[in-house]
Amino acid sequence: MKTKKYVIAIAIFGGMLFTAYAANTVNQDGEQTAKIERSKIRIPSAG
């Protein structure tokens, strides 16, 4: 019975760690895509 409780506790703890890691990864990707800067378009004067 003790082993079963330990396995359940480890599974819950591992799930929380995975969720936190996934949330941080998504947030970092969002920050990187939000910081995209547009390059200035140069229009030729003789065009």
C-alpha positions, -999 to +999 in steps of 0.1 A: +000+000+000+029+024+008+044+017-026+012+026-044+010+059-025+046+067-034+040+059-071+009+081-071+027+110-054+056+108-078+032+107-108+014+138-096+047+156-088+061+147-123+029+159-139+032+193-121+068+197-132+059+188-168+030+213-168+053+241-154+080+234-180+055+234-209+039+267-197+074+283-195+083+271-230+051+285-244+056+318-227+092+321-240+080+313-276+054+340-273+079+366-262+102+357-290+075+360-317+063+393-301+097+409-305+099+405-343+109+438-358+098+447-393+126+456-417+121+490-435+111+486-471+132+508-493+115+522-524+138+530-552+137+567-561+139+560-599+113+533-597 
